[in-house]
Amino acid sequence: MPLKTLIIDDEKNIGASLSGFLSDNGHHAKICFDGTSGLQTAMDEYFDLIFLDVMLPGKDGLQVLEQLKKAKPDQKVIMISGHADLQIAVKATRLGAYNFLEKPLNPDKVLLEIQNIESQQQMLKEMASLKKLVEYDYQMVGNSSAMEKLRQEIERAAPSEGRILIYGENGTGKELVAREIHEKSNRKHKPFVKVNCAAIPKDLIESELFGHEKGAFTGAIRKKIGMFEEANEGTLLLDEVGDLSLESQAKLLRVLQENEFLRVGGTTPIAFDIRMISATNKDLRQEIQHGNFRDDLFFRLNVIPIRVPSLRERREDIPILVRHFISNYCLRNGKKQVNIAEDALLPMINFSWAGNVRELKNFIERLMIMTDAEEIRSHDVLMILPESYARQYRLLAPNQQFDDAGASLRERVENFERQLLLQEFKKTDGNVSRMAANLQTDRPNLHRKLKRYGIKP
């Protein structure tokens, strides 16, 4: 990658020689012959690297360096001098010089410095790309009224220290909400630690949460720091908290009451300072009634309840989510950006995503893998959606008329009924209760018909 360089040196032969060497190695160089013009040029333009002589007419090199680093602290400057002086080198380093080279310049050393800077720039570029990918992954996407309401709740809850319980179906984005709360809280510069309670065996959950001492049990060959210690001063997310065993719930309750814990096998209580966020896809009040969840723990966790809407409740967000996932996939895989036609969005808007946003994201990844076209059309989408849904969608697609020629009375009646149900389904955003009221029929019968015609699973 070519570097844009500036040489500030009053010795014209050195400037010309260094400029020629840089050009021969594919880099761009500009030359200034005094400190005043060199400083002005460095202030006015961007340079990847500046070679700055110590002894200059007007402003000397150290004065230029000091003023330049105050205005552009990230500017890389290599000091060069024909009069090696340890004190000057130390002073230049303290002022922010990247390195100090003696004249006559050794071409190998100059090339090594340039290669180091190129490596740093490449690393920074990769870090920026990774940061962009992380931001894509943890971005809350959607402009629906349901999402706006959710954002407002997050804005109100985030600055407080109150414990939060996030409700929502699988795949709705409960972890994204938790991360957003953390980023908007006073603890945003501290750790965010997630524990998936459903994925940890019940005999290991205490060790994972609170850590253990060496020799606490068979296999404990060294001390382990638990999630509570890792998250100290930050945020701890207990994901799928409804899957904790009653024994683990009792231990968690005691820790929250006393605001301190013991490592497994430990004897010294450890105090902690964390923001507790819990998430679940279960109805914990119902779990309490069934004896599966402690009501006293529920009340401690459920200080601020936040419900994440399902994708069915915000179908208008599907187009923006689809485009977001397509861009994310292309960015991750180094692919040229792919467009999606409006007719390709309709079958996805009407489809019932049982797995919510996560299912939609996985579907888009599969679609991108299976489709080579620069623009995705409806037939590409229908090839991957379930066959039963695709078949019904083709029959009921907007502006597609049913051909009555040769159809029996029963087929004509069924088609009319199908069209009527689809229109009402769209009109009520899939609310079966409202549909039943509008059509003056009972809900069980309506459910059977919707399933029969593939309008709703």
TORKOL-4160 file (C-alpha; in steps of 0.2 Angstrom, whole numbers, padded with zeros to 4 digits, m for minus):
457
<pt num="1" X="0000" Y="0000" Z="0000"/>
<pt num="2" X="0008" Y="0016" Z="m0005"/>
<pt num="3" X="0012" Y="0029" Z="0009"/>
<pt num="4" X="0010" Y="0047" Z="0007"/>
<pt num="5" X="0026" Y="0055" Z="0014"/>
<pt num="6" X="0033" Y="0072" Z="0018"/>
<pt num="7" X="0052" Y="0076" Z="0019"/>
<pt num="8" X="0057" Y="0092" Z="0028"/>
<pt num="9" X="0076" Y="0094" Z="0026"/>
<pt num="10" X="0086" Y="0109" Z="0021"/>
<pt num="11" X="0099" Y="0099" Z="0012"/>
<pt num="12" X="0092" Y="0097" Z="m0006"/>
<pt num="13" X="0103" Y="0082" Z="m0011"/>
<pt num="14" X="0097" Y="0072" Z="0004"/>
<pt num="15" X="0079" Y="0077" Z="0001"/>
<pt num="16" X="0080" Y="0072" Z="m0018"/>
<pt num="17" X="0089" Y="0056" Z="m0013"/>
<pt num="18" X="0076" Y="0051" Z="0000"/>
<pt num="19" X="0062" Y="0056" Z="m0012"/>
<pt num="20" X="0069" Y="0045" Z="m0026"/>
<pt num="21" X="0071" Y="0030" Z="m0014"/>
<pt num="22" X="0053" Y="0031" Z="m0008"/>
<pt num="23" X="0047" Y="0033" Z="m0026"/>
<pt num="24" X="0057" Y="0018" Z="m0032"/>
<pt num="25" X="0048" Y="0008" Z="m0018"/>
<pt num="26" X="0031" Y="0014" Z="m0023"/>
<pt num="27" X="0028" Y="0028" Z="m0011"/>
<pt num="28" X="0023" Y="0046" Z="m0014"/>
<pt num="29" X="0035" Y="0060" Z="m0007"/>
<pt num="30" X="0034" Y="0079" Z="m0005"/>
<pt num="31" X="0049" Y="0090" Z="0000"/>
<pt num="32" X="0050" Y="0106" Z="0010"/>
<pt num="33" X="0066" Y="0114" Z="0014"/>
<pt num="34" X="0063" Y="0124" Z="0030"/>
<pt num="35" X="0054" Y="0121" Z="0046"/>
<pt num="36" X="0040" Y="0135" Z="0043"/>
<pt num="37" X="0034" Y="0129" Z="0026"/>
<pt num="38" X="0036" Y="0111" Z="0032"/>
<pt num="39" X="0025" Y="0113" Z="0047"/>
<pt num="40" X="0012" Y="0123" Z="0037"/>
<pt num="41" X="0012" Y="0108" Z="0024"/>
<pt num="42" X="0010" Y="0095" Z="0037"/>
<pt num="43" X="m0004" Y="0105" Z="0045"/>
<pt num="44" X="m0013" Y="0107" Z="0029"/>
<pt num="45" X="m0012" Y="0089" Z="0022"/>
<pt num="46" X="m0013" Y="0071" Z="0028"/>
<pt num="47" X="0004" Y="0061" Z="0028"/>
<pt num="48" X="0006" Y="0043" Z="0033"/>
<pt num="49" X="0024" Y="0048" Z="0038"/>
<pt num="50" X="0035" Y="0063" Z="0040"/>
<pt num="51" X="0054" Y="0063" Z="0039"/>
<pt num="52" X="0060" Y="0078" Z="0049"/>
<pt num="53" X="0077" Y="0085" Z="0050"/>
<pt num="54" X="0083" Y="0092" Z="0067"/>
<pt num="55" X="0093" Y="0106" Z="0061"/>
<pt num="56" X="0083" Y="0118" Z="0050"/>
<pt num="57" X="0082" Y="0136" Z="0046"/>
<pt num="58" X="0068" Y="0146" Z="0054"/>
<pt num="59" X="0059" Y="0134" Z="0065"/>
<pt num="60" X="0071" Y="0120" Z="0070"/>
<pt num="61" X="0065" Y="0101" Z="0069"/>
<pt num="62" X="0061" Y="0100" Z="0088"/>
<pt num="63" X="0050" Y="0115" Z="0087"/>
<pt num="64" X="0041" Y="0109" Z="0072"/>
<pt num="65" X="0039" Y="0092" Z="0080"/>
<pt num="66" X="0031" Y="0099" Z="0096"/>
<pt num="67" X="0019" Y="0110" Z="0087"/>
<pt num="68" X="0014" Y="0097" Z="0075"/>
<pt num="69" X="0011" Y="0084" Z="0088"/>
<pt num="70" X="0000" Y="0096" Z="0098"/>
<pt num="71" X="m0011" Y="0098" Z="0083"/>
<pt num="72" X="m0010" Y="0080" Z="0076"/>
<pt num="73" X="m0005" Y="0069" Z="0090"/>
<pt num="74" X="m0007" Y="0053" Z="0079"/>
<pt num="75" X="0005" Y="0059" Z="0066"/>
<pt num="76" X="0020" Y="0048" Z="0063"/>
<pt num="77" X="0037" Y="0058" Z="0063"/>
<pt num="78" X="0054" Y="0051" Z="0060"/>
<pt num="79" X="0068" Y="0063" Z="0066"/>
<pt num="80" X="0084" Y="0063" Z="0055"/>
<pt num="81" X="0100" Y="0071" Z="0060"/>
<pt num="82" X="0118" Y="0071" Z="0054"/>
<pt num="83" X="0124" Y="0076" Z="0072"/>
<pt num="84" X="0120" Y="0061" Z="0083"/>
<pt num="85" X="0116" Y="0068" Z="0100"/>
<pt num="86" X="0108" Y="0057" Z="0114"/>
<pt num="87" X="0100" Y="0071" Z="0122"/>
<pt num="88" X="0091" Y="0077" Z="0106"/>
<pt num="89" X="0085" Y="0059" Z="0103"/>
<pt num="90" X="0078" Y="0058" Z="0120"/>
<pt num="91" X="0069" Y="0075" Z="0119"/>
<pt num="92" X="0062" Y="0070" Z="0102"/>
<pt num="93" X="0056" Y="0054" Z="0109"/>
<pt num="94" X="0047" Y="0063" Z="0123"/>
<pt num="95" X="0039" Y="0075" Z="0111"/>
<pt num="96" X="0032" Y="0060" Z="0102"/>
<pt num="97" X="0044" Y="0056" Z="0088"/>
<pt num="98" X="0041" Y="0039" Z="0081"/>
<pt num="99" X="0059" Y="0035" Z="0079"/>
<pt num="100" X="0076" Y="0044" Z="0076"/>
<pt num="101" X="0088" Y="0040" Z="0062"/>
<pt num="102" X="0106" Y="0046" Z="0059"/>
<pt num="103" X="0112" Y="0053" Z="0042"/>
<pt num="104" X="0118" Y="0047" Z="0031"/>
<pt num="105" X="0102" Y="0037" Z="0030"/>
<pt num="106" X="0103" Y="0018" Z="0029"/>
<pt num="107" X="0091" Y="0012" Z="0015"/>
<pt num="108" X="0088" Y="m0004" Z="0024"/>
<pt num="109" X="0083" Y="0005" Z="0040"/>
<pt num="110" X="0072" Y="0017" Z="0031"/>
<pt num="111" X="0063" Y="0002" Z="0022"/>
<pt num="112" X="0061" Y="m0007" Z="0038"/>
<pt num="113" X="0052" Y="0008" Z="0046"/>
<pt num="114" X="0041" Y="0010" Z="0031"/>
<pt num="115" X="0036" Y="m0009" Z="0032"/>
<pt num="116" X="0032" Y="m0007" Z="0051"/>
<pt num="117" X="0021" Y="0008" Z="0047"/>
<pt num="118" X="0012" Y="m0002" Z="0033"/>
<pt num="119" X="0010" Y="m0017" Z="0045"/>
<pt num="120" X="0002" Y="m0005" Z="0058"/>
<pt num="121" X="m0009" Y="0003" Z="0045"/>
<pt num="122" X="m0015" Y="m0014" Z="0039"/>
<pt num="123" X="m0019" Y="m0020" Z="0057"/>
<pt num="124" X="m0029" Y="m0004" Z="0060"/>
<pt num="125" X="m0038" Y="m0006" Z="0044"/>
<pt num="126" X="m0043" Y="m0024" Z="0050"/>
<pt num="127" X="m0047" Y="m0018" Z="0067"/>
<pt num="128" X="m0059" Y="m0005" Z="0060"/>
<pt num="129" X="m0067" Y="m0019" Z="0049"/>
<pt num="130" X="m0069" Y="m0030" Z="0063"/>
<pt num="131" X="m0077" Y="m0016" Z="0074"/>
<pt num="132" X="m0089" Y="m0013" Z="0059"/>
<pt num="133" X="m0094" Y="m0031" Z="0059"/>
<pt num="134" X="m0096" Y="m0031" Z="0078"/>
<pt num="135" X="m0107" Y="m0016" Z="0076"/>
<pt num="136" X="m0117" Y="m0025" Z="0063"/>
<pt num="137" X="m0120" Y="m0040" Z="0074"/>
<pt num="138" X="m0126" Y="m0030" Z="0089"/>
<pt num="139" X="m0136" Y="m0017" Z="0080"/>
<pt num="140" X="m0155" Y="m0016" Z="0084"/>
<pt num="141" X="m0163" Y="m0014" Z="0067"/>
<pt num="142" X="m0181" Y="m0008" Z="0064"/>
<pt num="143" X="m0192" Y="0007" Z="0063"/>
<pt num="144" X="m0209" Y="0000" Z="0068"/>
<pt num="145" X="m0219" Y="0007" Z="0082"/>
<pt num="146" X="m0215" Y="m0009" Z="0093"/>
<pt num="147" X="m0196" Y="m0006" Z="0091"/>
<pt num="148" X="m0198" Y="0013" Z="0095"/>
<pt num="149" X="m0207" Y="0008" Z="0111"/>
<pt num="150" X="m0193" Y="m0004" Z="0115"/>
<pt num="151" X="m0180" Y="0009" Z="0112"/>
<pt num="152" X="m0189" Y="0021" Z="0123"/>
<pt num="153" X="m0190" Y="0008" Z="0137"/>
<pt num="154" X="m0171" Y="0005" Z="0135"/>
<pt num="155" X="m0167" Y="0024" Z="0136"/>
<pt num="156" X="m0177" Y="0025" Z="0152"/>
<pt num="157" X="m0170" Y="0009" Z="0160"/>
<pt num="158" X="m0152" Y="0010" Z="0155"/>
<pt num="159" X="m0145" Y="0024" Z="0166"/>
<pt num="160" X="m0153" Y="0017" Z="0182"/>
<pt num="161" X="m0145" Y="0003" Z="0193"/>
<pt num="162" X="m0162" Y="m0007" Z="0194"/>
<pt num="163" X="m0161" Y="m0026" Z="0189"/>
<pt num="164" X="m0169" Y="m0029" Z="0172"/>
<pt num="165" X="m0179" Y="m0045" Z="0166"/>
<pt num="166" X="m0180" Y="m0046" Z="0148"/>
<pt num="167" X="m0194" Y="m0057" Z="0141"/>
<pt num="168" X="m0196" Y="m0063" Z="0123"/>
<pt num="169" X="m0198" Y="m0078" Z="0112"/>
<pt num="170" X="m0182" Y="m0087" Z="0105"/>
<pt num="171" X="m0174" Y="m0077" Z="0092"/>
<pt num="172" X="m0181" Y="m0060" Z="0096"/>
<pt num="173" X="m0165" Y="m0052" Z="0101"/>
<pt num="174" X="m0165" Y="m0052" Z="0120"/>
<pt num="175" X="m0146" Y="m0052" Z="0121"/>
<pt num="176" X="m0145" Y="m0037" Z="0109"/>
<pt num="177" X="m0157" Y="m0028" Z="0120"/>
<pt num="178" X="m0146" Y="m0032" Z="0135"/>
<pt num="179" X="m0130" Y="m0026" Z="0126"/>
<pt num="180" X="m0139" Y="m0010" Z="0121"/>
<pt num="181" X="m0144" Y="m0007" Z="0139"/>
<pt num="182" X="m0126" Y="m0009" Z="0144"/>
<pt num="183" X="m0119" Y="0003" Z="0131"/>
<pt num="184" X="m0131" Y="0016" Z="0137"/>
<pt num="185" X="m0127" Y="0014" Z="0155"/>
<pt num="186" X="m0114" Y="0022" Z="0166"/>
<pt num="187" X="m0105" Y="0005" Z="0166"/>
<pt num="188" X="m0102" Y="0005" Z="0147"/>
<pt num="189" X="m0083" Y="0005" Z="0148"/>
<pt num="190" X="m0083" Y="m0010" Z="0160"/>
<pt num="191" X="m0086" Y="m0028" Z="0156"/>
<pt num="192" X="m0102" Y="m0036" Z="0148"/>
<pt num="193" X="m0102" Y="m0054" Z="0153"/>
<pt num="194" X="m0115" Y="m0066" Z="0147"/>
<pt num="195" X="m0120" Y="m0083" Z="0155"/>
<pt num="196" X="m0131" Y="m0095" Z="0146"/>
<pt num="197" X="m0140" Y="m0104" Z="0160"/>
<pt num="198" X="m0148" Y="m0117" Z="0149"/>
<pt num="199" X="m0131" Y="m0122" Z="0142"/>
<pt num="200" X="m0122" Y="m0126" Z="0158"/>
<pt num="201" X="m0125" Y="m0142" Z="0168"/>
<pt num="202" X="m0133" Y="m0139" Z="0185"/>
<pt num="203" X="m0118" Y="m0147" Z="0194"/>
<pt num="204" X="m0107" Y="m0134" Z="0186"/>
<pt num="205" X="m0117" Y="m0118" Z="0186"/>
<pt num="206" X="m0111" Y="m0113" Z="0204"/>
<pt num="207" X="m0093" Y="m0115" Z="0198"/>
<pt num="208" X="m0096" Y="m0105" Z="0182"/>
<pt num="209" X="m0105" Y="m0091" Z="0191"/>
<pt num="210" X="m0094" Y="m0089" Z="0207"/>
<pt num="211" X="m0078" Y="m0098" Z="0202"/>
<pt num="212" X="m0069" Y="m0111" Z="0212"/>
<pt num="213" X="m0053" Y="m0114" Z="0222"/>
<pt num="214" X="m0039" Y="m0126" Z="0218"/>
<pt num="215" X="m0044" Y="m0143" Z="0224"/>
<pt num="216" X="m0062" Y="m0139" Z="0227"/>
<pt num="217" X="m0067" Y="m0154" Z="0218"/>
<pt num="218" X="m0060" Y="m0168" Z="0207"/>
<pt num="219" X="m0053" Y="m0159" Z="0191"/>
<pt num="220" X="m0051" Y="m0142" Z="0200"/>
<pt num="221" X="m0032" Y="m0141" Z="0196"/>
<pt num="222" X="m0032" Y="m0122" Z="0197"/>
<pt num="223" X="m0042" Y="m0108" Z="0204"/>
<pt num="224" X="m0055" Y="m0102" Z="0192"/>
<pt num="225" X="m0063" Y="m0084" Z="0192"/>
<pt num="226" X="m0082" Y="m0085" Z="0190"/>
<pt num="227" X="m0093" Y="m0074" Z="0179"/>
<pt num="228" X="m0098" Y="m0063" Z="0194"/>
<pt num="229" X="m0080" Y="m0058" Z="0196"/>
<pt num="230" X="m0077" Y="m0056" Z="0178"/>
<pt num="231" X="m0092" Y="m0044" Z="0177"/>
<pt num="232" X="m0087" Y="m0034" Z="0192"/>
<pt num="233" X="m0091" Y="m0015" Z="0190"/>
<pt num="234" X="m0099" Y="m0020" Z="0173"/>
<pt num="235" X="m0115" Y="m0029" Z="0168"/>
<pt num="236" X="m0119" Y="m0048" Z="0170"/>
<pt num="237" X="m0132" Y="m0056" Z="0158"/>
<pt num="238" X="m0141" Y="m0072" Z="0165"/>
<pt num="239" X="m0148" Y="m0078" Z="0148"/>
<pt num="240" X="m0162" Y="m0091" Z="0149"/>
<pt num="241" X="m0163" Y="m0088" Z="0168"/>
<pt num="242" X="m0179" Y="m0098" Z="0168"/>
<pt num="243" X="m0169" Y="m0114" Z="0165"/>
<pt num="244" X="m0159" Y="m0113" Z="0182"/>
<pt num="245" X="m0163" Y="m0128" Z="0193"/>
<pt num="246" X="m0172" Y="m0124" Z="0210"/>
<pt num="247" X="m0155" Y="m0127" Z="0219"/>
<pt num="248" X="m0146" Y="m0115" Z="0208"/>
<pt num="249" X="m0160" Y="m0102" Z="0211"/>
<pt num="250" X="m0158" Y="m0103" Z="0230"/>
<pt num="251" X="m0139" Y="m0100" Z="0229"/>
<pt num="252" X="m0142" Y="m0086" Z="0217"/>
<pt num="253" X="m0155" Y="m0078" Z="0228"/>
<pt num="254" X="m0143" Y="m0079" Z="0243"/>
<pt num="255" X="m0129" Y="m0071" Z="0234"/>
<pt num="256" X="m0141" Y="m0057" Z="0228"/>
<pt num="257" X="m0147" Y="m0054" Z="0245"/>
<pt num="258" X="m0130" Y="m0053" Z="0253"/>
<pt num="259" X="m0121" Y="m0045" Z="0239"/>
<pt num="260" X="m0107" Y="m0056" Z="0241"/>
<pt num="261" X="m0102" Y="m0074" Z="0236"/>
<pt num="262" X="m0090" Y="m0088" Z="0240"/>
<pt num="263" X="m0080" Y="m0097" Z="0227"/>
<pt num="264" X="m0083" Y="m0116" Z="0227"/>
<pt num="265" X="m0072" Y="m0123" Z="0241"/>
<pt num="266" X="m0068" Y="m0105" Z="0247"/>
<pt num="267" X="m0070" Y="m0098" Z="0264"/>
<pt num="268" X="m0068" Y="m0079" Z="0261"/>
<pt num="269" X="m0083" Y="m0069" Z="0255"/>
<pt num="270" X="m0081" Y="m0059" Z="0240"/>
<pt num="271" X="m0091" Y="m0043" Z="0237"/>
<pt num="272" X="m0096" Y="m0038" Z="0220"/>
<pt num="273" X="m0103" Y="m0023" Z="0211"/>
<pt num="274" X="m0113" Y="m0028" Z="0195"/>
<pt num="275" X="m0128" Y="m0023" Z="0185"/>
<pt num="276" X="m0139" Y="m0038" Z="0184"/>
<pt num="277" X="m0149" Y="m0041" Z="0168"/>
<pt num="278" X="m0159" Y="m0058" Z="0166"/>
<pt num="279" X="m0167" Y="m0064" Z="0150"/>
<pt num="280" X="m0180" Y="m0078" Z="0147"/>
<pt num="281" X="m0191" Y="m0085" Z="0134"/>
<pt num="282" X="m0203" Y="m0093" Z="0148"/>
<pt num="283" X="m0218" Y="m0085" Z="0157"/>
<pt num="284" X="m0210" Y="m0085" Z="0174"/>
<pt num="285" X="m0226" Y="m0081" Z="0183"/>
<pt num="286" X="m0233" Y="m0098" Z="0175"/>
<pt num="287" X="m0217" Y="m0106" Z="0180"/>
<pt num="288" X="m0219" Y="m0100" Z="0198"/>
<pt num="289" X="m0237" Y="m0108" Z="0198"/>
<pt num="290" X="m0230" Y="m0124" Z="0192"/>
<pt num="291" X="m0217" Y="m0124" Z="0206"/>
<pt num="292" X="m0202" Y="m0122" Z="0194"/>
<pt num="293" X="m0196" Y="m0105" Z="0198"/>
<pt num="294" X="m0195" Y="m0096" Z="0215"/>
<pt num="295" X="m0206" Y="m0081" Z="0217"/>
<pt num="296" X="m0194" Y="m0073" Z="0229"/>
<pt num="297" X="m0180" Y="m0074" Z="0216"/>
<pt num="298" X="m0192" Y="m0068" Z="0203"/>
<pt num="299" X="m0196" Y="m0052" Z="0212"/>
<pt num="300" X="m0178" Y="m0048" Z="0214"/>
<pt num="301" X="m0174" Y="m0050" Z="0196"/>
<pt num="302" X="m0190" Y="m0042" Z="0189"/>
<pt num="303" X="m0187" Y="m0024" Z="0195"/>
<pt num="304" X="m0189" Y="m0017" Z="0177"/>
<pt num="305" X="m0197" Y="m0029" Z="0165"/>
<pt num="306" X="m0194" Y="m0026" Z="0146"/>
<pt num="307" X="m0203" Y="m0037" Z="0133"/>
<pt num="308" X="m0195" Y="m0039" Z="0116"/>
<pt num="309" X="m0208" Y="m0040" Z="0102"/>
<pt num="310" X="m0209" Y="m0055" Z="0091"/>
<pt num="311" X="m0206" Y="m0053" Z="0072"/>
<pt num="312" X="m0224" Y="m0056" Z="0069"/>
<pt num="313" X="m0228" Y="m0040" Z="0078"/>
<pt num="314" X="m0217" Y="m0030" Z="0068"/>
<pt num="315" X="m0218" Y="m0037" Z="0050"/>
<pt num="316" X="m0215" Y="m0019" Z="0043"/>
<pt num="317" X="m0197" Y="m0021" Z="0049"/>
<pt num="318" X="m0194" Y="m0036" Z="0039"/>
<pt num="319" X="m0188" Y="m0027" Z="0023"/>
<pt num="320" X="m0175" Y="m0017" Z="0033"/>
<pt num="321" X="m0169" Y="m0032" Z="0042"/>
<pt num="322" X="m0167" Y="m0042" Z="0026"/>
<pt num="323" X="m0156" Y="m0028" Z="0018"/>
<pt num="324" X="m0146" Y="m0027" Z="0034"/>
<pt num="325" X="m0143" Y="m0046" Z="0034"/>
<pt num="326" X="m0138" Y="m0046" Z="0016"/>
<pt num="327" X="m0126" Y="m0031" Z="0018"/>
<pt num="328" X="m0119" Y="m0040" Z="0034"/>
<pt num="329" X="m0116" Y="m0056" Z="0024"/>
<pt num="330" X="m0108" Y="m0047" Z="0009"/>
<pt num="331" X="m0096" Y="m0038" Z="0021"/>
<pt num="332" X="m0091" Y="m0054" Z="0031"/>
<pt num="333" X="m0088" Y="m0064" Z="0015"/>
<pt num="334" X="m0080" Y="m0051" Z="0004"/>
<pt num="335" X="m0094" Y="m0051" Z="m0009"/>
<pt num="336" X="m0101" Y="m0037" Z="m0020"/>
<pt num="337" X="m0117" Y="m0030" Z="m0012"/>
<pt num="338" X="m0132" Y="m0039" Z="m0018"/>
<pt num="339" X="m0149" Y="m0030" Z="m0022"/>
<pt num="340" X="m0166" Y="m0038" Z="m0017"/>
<pt num="341" X="m0181" Y="m0034" Z="m0028"/>
<pt num="342" X="m0198" Y="m0028" Z="m0020"/>
<pt num="343" X="m0207" Y="m0044" Z="m0026"/>
<pt num="344" X="m0194" Y="m0054" Z="m0016"/>
<pt num="345" X="m0198" Y="m0046" Z="0000"/>
<pt num="346" X="m0217" Y="m0050" Z="0000"/>
<pt num="347" X="m0216" Y="m0068" Z="0003"/>
<pt num="348" X="m0204" Y="m0065" Z="0018"/>
<pt num="349" X="m0216" Y="m0052" Z="0025"/>
<pt num="350" X="m0231" Y="m0064" Z="0024"/>
<pt num="351" X="m0221" Y="m0079" Z="0031"/>
<pt num="352" X="m0223" Y="m0083" Z="0049"/>
<pt num="353" X="m0206" Y="m0084" Z="0057"/>
<pt num="354" X="m0207" Y="m0095" Z="0072"/>
<pt num="355" X="m0189" Y="m0092" Z="0076"/>
<pt num="356" X="m0191" Y="m0074" Z="0074"/>
<pt num="357" X="m0176" Y="m0063" Z="0069"/>
<pt num="358" X="m0163" Y="m0077" Z="0071"/>
<pt num="359" X="m0173" Y="m0088" Z="0059"/>
<pt num="360" X="m0174" Y="m0074" Z="0046"/>
<pt num="361" X="m0155" Y="m0071" Z="0048"/>
<pt num="362" X="m0151" Y="m0089" Z="0045"/>
<pt num="363" X="m0163" Y="m0089" Z="0030"/>
<pt num="364" X="m0155" Y="m0074" Z="0022"/>
<pt num="365" X="m0138" Y="m0083" Z="0024"/>
<pt num="366" X="m0144" Y="m0098" Z="0016"/>
<pt num="367" X="m0152" Y="m0087" Z="0002"/>
<pt num="368" X="m0135" Y="m0079" Z="m0001"/>
<pt num="369" X="m0126" Y="m0095" Z="m0002"/>
<pt num="370" X="m0139" Y="m0103" Z="m0014"/>
<pt num="371" X="m0141" Y="m0088" Z="m0025"/>
<pt num="372" X="m0128" Y="m0081" Z="m0037"/>
<pt num="373" X="m0138" Y="m0067" Z="m0045"/>
<pt num="374" X="m0134" Y="m0049" Z="m0043"/>
<pt num="375" X="m0152" Y="m0046" Z="m0038"/>
<pt num="376" X="m0163" Y="m0058" Z="m0028"/>
<pt num="377" X="m0181" Y="m0060" Z="m0035"/>
<pt num="378" X="m0196" Y="m0069" Z="m0028"/>
<pt num="379" X="m0193" Y="m0085" Z="m0036"/>
<pt num="380" X="m0176" Y="m0086" Z="m0027"/>
<pt num="381" X="m0185" Y="m0084" Z="m0011"/>
<pt num="382" X="m0199" Y="m0096" Z="m0014"/>
<pt num="383" X="m0186" Y="m0110" Z="m0019"/>
<pt num="384" X="m0180" Y="m0109" Z="m0001"/>
<pt num="385" X="m0196" Y="m0106" Z="0009"/>
<pt num="386" X="m0206" Y="m0122" Z="0014"/>
<pt num="387" X="m0214" Y="m0129" Z="m0001"/>
<pt num="388" X="m0231" Y="m0129" Z="0006"/>
<pt num="389" X="m0230" Y="m0110" Z="0009"/>
<pt num="390" X="m0222" Y="m0107" Z="m0008"/>
<pt num="391" X="m0236" Y="m0116" Z="m0017"/>
<pt num="392" X="m0250" Y="m0107" Z="m0007"/>
<pt num="393" X="m0241" Y="m0090" Z="m0010"/>
<pt num="394" X="m0240" Y="m0093" Z="m0029"/>
<pt num="395" X="m0258" Y="m0096" Z="m0029"/>
<pt num="396" X="m0262" Y="m0080" Z="m0018"/>
<pt num="397" X="m0248" Y="m0068" Z="m0024"/>
<pt num="398" X="m0254" Y="m0050" Z="m0026"/>
<pt num="399" X="m0262" Y="m0046" Z="m0043"/>
<pt num="400" X="m0262" Y="m0065" Z="m0048"/>
<pt num="401" X="m0279" Y="m0070" Z="m0053"/>
<pt num="402" X="m0286" Y="m0088" Z="m0051"/>
<pt num="403" X="m0290" Y="m0096" Z="m0068"/>
<pt num="404" X="m0308" Y="m0102" Z="m0066"/>
<pt num="405" X="m0308" Y="m0111" Z="m0083"/>
<pt num="406" X="m0311" Y="m0130" Z="m0080"/>
<pt num="407" X="m0312" Y="m0128" Z="m0061"/>
<pt num="408" X="m0325" Y="m0136" Z="m0051"/>
<pt num="409" X="m0338" Y="m0127" Z="m0040"/>
<pt num="410" X="m0328" Y="m0133" Z="m0025"/>
<pt num="411" X="m0312" Y="m0127" Z="m0031"/>
<pt num="412" X="m0319" Y="m0110" Z="m0035"/>
<pt num="413" X="m0327" Y="m0109" Z="m0018"/>
<pt num="414" X="m0310" Y="m0114" Z="m0010"/>
<pt num="415" X="m0301" Y="m0101" Z="m0020"/>
<pt num="416" X="m0313" Y="m0087" Z="m0015"/>
<pt num="417" X="m0311" Y="m0092" Z="0003"/>
<pt num="418" X="m0292" Y="m0093" Z="0002"/>
<pt num="419" X="m0292" Y="m0075" Z="m0006"/>
<pt num="420" X="m0304" Y="m0068" Z="0007"/>
<pt num="421" X="m0294" Y="m0076" Z="0022"/>
<pt num="422" X="m0277" Y="m0069" Z="0015"/>
<pt num="423" X="m0284" Y="m0052" Z="0013"/>
<pt num="424" X="m0291" Y="m0052" Z="0031"/>
<pt num="425" X="m0275" Y="m0060" Z="0038"/>
<pt num="426" X="m0265" Y="m0045" Z="0030"/>
<pt num="427" X="m0278" Y="m0032" Z="0036"/>
<pt num="428" X="m0277" Y="m0038" Z="0054"/>
<pt num="429" X="m0258" Y="m0041" Z="0054"/>
<pt num="430" X="m0261" Y="m0060" Z="0057"/>
<pt num="431" X="m0272" Y="m0057" Z="0073"/>
<pt num="432" X="m0283" Y="m0072" Z="0073"/>
<pt num="433" X="m0295" Y="m0065" Z="0086"/>
<pt num="434" X="m0298" Y="m0049" Z="0076"/>
<pt num="435" X="m0300" Y="m0060" Z="0060"/>
<pt num="436" X="m0313" Y="m0071" Z="0069"/>
<pt num="437" X="m0323" Y="m0056" Z="0075"/>
<pt num="438" X="m0323" Y="m0047" Z="0058"/>
<pt num="439" X="m0328" Y="m0063" Z="0049"/>
<pt num="440" X="m0340" Y="m0068" Z="0062"/>
<pt num="441" X="m0333" Y="m0086" Z="0065"/>
<pt num="442" X="m0326" Y="m0095" Z="0079"/>
<pt num="443" X="m0307" Y="m0095" Z="0082"/>
<pt num="444" X="m0304" Y="m0114" Z="0081"/>
<pt num="445" X="m0312" Y="m0116" Z="0064"/>
<pt num="446" X="m0303" Y="m0101" Z="0058"/>
<pt num="447" X="m0286" Y="m0108" Z="0064"/>
<pt num="448" X="m0290" Y="m0124" Z="0054"/>
<pt num="449" X="m0293" Y="m0115" Z="0038"/>
<pt num="450" X="m0278" Y="m0104" Z="0040"/>
<pt num="451" X="m0267" Y="m0120" Z="0042"/>
<pt num="452" X="m0276" Y="m0129" Z="0028"/>
<pt num="453" X="m0273" Y="m0115" Z="0016"/>
<pt num="454" X="m0255" Y="m0113" Z="0022"/>
<pt num="455" X="m0258" Y="m0095" Z="0027"/>
<pt num="456" X="m0252" Y="m0098" Z="0045"/>
<pt num="457" X="m0243" Y="m0113" Z="0051"/>
